[in-house]
Structures are given as structure tokens and as C-alpha cells.
Amino acid sequence: MPDNEERATRASVVLSFYTQKFGEDEADLAVNLTDLLTDILHLAHTTQQHSKMPRISFEKCVSMAKQHFEAELSETD
């Protein structure tokens, strides 16, 4: 099971890949994270428009992610 540092590293790898492929300012982590989250919102919205795709609620995913994050933080306490 990954620890929180590994989880952060995995996210960093994804964001780094996204930044290299699509980022406009490689030095601005917040801008690229915002752009990635915006694109993920577009993906979730697209699933709501196409009946053949499984429907994704971004808000539900964020809520679940927050619950996982809190639980994972408490693992180290």
C-alpha cells in the first residue's frame, strides 16, 4: 500500500506529464494543476452528454477523494 509521500509523487508524475504535453507555463504548478482539473471537469461533463459512456459526477468524485485523503492523512498520525 502506498504511503502519502508516494501518493503525492504519483500525482506529481501525472501533473508533470500533463504539463509537458499541454502546459503553457512549466514553472507555474498552480496554473497547470488548475488546467488539468478543468480538463477533468470537461471529461466528467462529457460523460453526462453521451448515453454510451458511464456517467461521472465530478462533485461526487471530489467528495470521495476528500474522504480518502482525510483517512490517508490519519494513517500517519
C-alpha positions as CSV (number, residue, x, y, z in Angstrom):
1,M,0.0,0.0,0.0
2,P,1.5,3.4,-1.0
3,D,2.2,5.9,1.7
4,N,1.2,9.6,1.4
5,E,4.6,10.6,0.0
6,E,4.2,8.0,-2.8
7,R,0.7,9.2,-3.4
8,A,2.0,12.8,-3.8
9,T,4.8,11.5,-6.1
10,R,2.3,9.7,-8.3
11,A,0.2,12.9,-8.7
12,S,3.3,14.8,-9.4
13,V,4.2,12.4,-12.2
14,V,0.8,12.8,-13.8
15,L,0.9,16.6,-13.5
16,S,4.4,16.7,-14.9
17,F,3.3,14.6,-17.9
18,Y,0.3,16.9,-18.4
19,T,2.5,20.0,-18.1
20,Q,5.0,18.7,-20.7
21,K,2.2,17.8,-23.2
22,F,-0.2,20.6,-22.7
23,G,1.1,23.2,-20.2
24,E,1.6,26.8,-21.1
25,D,3.9,27.7,-18.2
26,E,6.0,24.8,-16.8
27,A,7.1,26.9,-13.9
28,D,3.6,27.6,-12.5
29,L,2.4,24.5,-10.7
30,A,-0.9,26.1,-9.7
31,V,-1.8,27.1,-13.3
32,N,-1.1,23.6,-14.6
33,L,-3.0,21.9,-11.8
34,T,-5.9,24.2,-12.5
35,D,-5.8,23.4,-16.2
36,L,-5.7,19.7,-15.5
37,L,-8.6,19.9,-13.1
38,T,-10.5,22.0,-15.7
39,D,-9.9,19.3,-18.3
40,I,-11.1,16.6,-15.9
41,L,-14.3,18.7,-15.4
42,H,-14.8,18.7,-19.1
43,L,-14.4,14.9,-19.2
44,A,-17.0,14.5,-16.4
45,H,-19.3,16.9,-18.2
46,T,-18.9,14.9,-21.5
47,T,-20.0,11.7,-19.7
48,Q,-23.2,13.5,-18.8
49,Q,-23.8,14.2,-22.5
50,H,-23.2,10.8,-24.0
51,S,-25.5,7.9,-23.1
52,K,-23.0,5.3,-24.1
53,M,-20.4,6.5,-21.6
54,P,-20.6,5.8,-17.8
55,R,-21.8,8.9,-16.1
56,I,-19.3,10.6,-13.8
57,S,-20.2,13.2,-11.2
58,F,-17.1,15.3,-10.6
59,E,-18.6,16.6,-7.3
60,K,-19.1,13.0,-6.1
61,C,-15.6,12.1,-7.1
62,V,-14.1,15.1,-5.3
63,S,-16.2,14.3,-2.2
64,M,-14.9,10.7,-2.2
65,A,-11.4,11.9,-2.8
66,K,-11.6,14.2,0.2
67,Q,-12.8,11.3,2.4
68,H,-9.9,9.1,1.2
69,F,-7.4,12.0,1.7
70,E,-8.6,12.5,5.3
71,A,-8.4,8.8,6.0
72,E,-5.0,8.5,4.5
73,L,-3.7,11.5,6.4
74,S,-4.9,9.9,9.7
75,E,-2.9,6.7,8.9
76,T,0.3,8.5,9.7
77,D,-0.9,10.2,12.9
